[in-house]
Amino acid sequence: MRPVPGGQAVSRSRARPPGPLAELAGLARRQGWTVTLNRRNHWRWKAPGGAVIFTENTPSDRRGWLNSRARLRAAGLRDKERERR
């Protein structure tokens, strides 16, 4: 469990990424991915096929967010933008 503002503890496996990564985490979990927060405050994304991707907790800029999304998509995550094509 990790402390969060407000004094409540959240399990690392139930924690939710900030900002745009939160939407991707929801999609990933619905597609069978495991999304957890590690001790160094990075997100560990494990695909159903076994691929593991690590992303930072708070991408520093828009490019960081896009790079994280690209790595997840390359590992097999189907997001809304990809389904439109």
C-alpha distance (Angstrom), angle and dihedral (degrees) to the residues before:
residue distance angle dihedral
M1 . . .
R2 3.77 . .
P3 3.80 126.9 .
V4 3.78 117.6 -113.0
P5 3.80 131.7 -170.6
G6 3.78 109.7 -75.3
G7 3.79 93.9 41.1
Q8 3.81 99.0 -90.6
A9 3.78 120.3 128.9
V10 3.79 120.8 -133.4
S11 3.78 125.8 -161.3
R12 3.79 111.1 -117.4
S13 3.80 89.7 -125.4
R14 3.84 91.6 53.4
A15 3.82 96.2 42.6
R16 3.78 116.9 117.0
P17 3.81 124.8 -135.1
P18 3.80 117.2 -122.5
G19 3.81 126.0 -106.7
P20 3.79 121.7 -16.9
L21 3.81 93.1 -4.4
A22 3.83 88.2 67.6
E23 3.80 91.3 67.2
L24 3.81 91.1 48.1
A25 3.82 90.5 48.5
G26 3.81 90.1 55.1
L27 3.80 91.6 49.3
A28 3.80 91.3 46.1
R29 3.80 93.6 50.7
R30 3.82 90.9 49.5
Q31 3.83 88.3 52.7
G32 3.81 92.4 52.7
W33 3.80 99.7 -95.7
T34 3.82 121.8 140.6
V35 3.82 113.6 -133.0
T36 3.82 117.9 -170.8
L37 3.78 138.1 160.7
N38 3.80 114.1 -121.8
R39 3.81 127.4 -147.8
R40 3.79 92.6 -95.5
N41 3.80 90.9 57.5
H42 3.80 96.5 -106.7
W43 3.79 125.0 127.3
R44 3.80 118.5 -114.5
W45 3.80 113.5 -153.4
K46 3.82 114.8 -168.4
A47 3.79 116.1 -168.8
P48 3.81 121.4 -144.8
G49 3.82 87.4 -112.6
G50 3.80 92.0 56.7
A51 3.83 102.9 -100.6
V52 3.81 113.2 139.7
I53 3.81 122.6 -153.4
F54 3.81 126.6 -176.7
T55 3.81 122.3 -154.6
E56 3.78 131.5 -179.8
N57 3.80 118.4 -101.4
T58 3.80 94.1 -123.3
P59 3.81 115.7 21.6
S60 3.80 107.6 -139.4
D61 3.79 95.8 -134.4
R62 3.79 143.8 -7.0
R63 3.79 91.2 -79.9
G64 3.81 90.8 57.0
W65 3.80 91.1 53.1
L66 3.81 91.7 47.9
N67 3.81 91.7 48.5
S68 3.81 91.0 51.0
R69 3.80 91.0 49.8
A70 3.81 90.9 48.2
R71 3.83 91.9 52.4
L72 3.81 90.8 49.9
R73 3.79 92.4 47.8
A74 3.81 90.8 49.3
A75 3.82 87.8 55.0
G76 3.81 90.9 54.3
L77 3.81 107.5 -87.6
R78 3.80 111.0 147.8
D79 3.80 109.2 -149.0
K80 3.78 130.0 -177.6
E81 3.81 94.8 -96.4
R82 3.80 92.9 53.0
E83 3.83 91.5 49.4
R84 3.83 90.6 55.8
R85 3.81 91.5 62.6
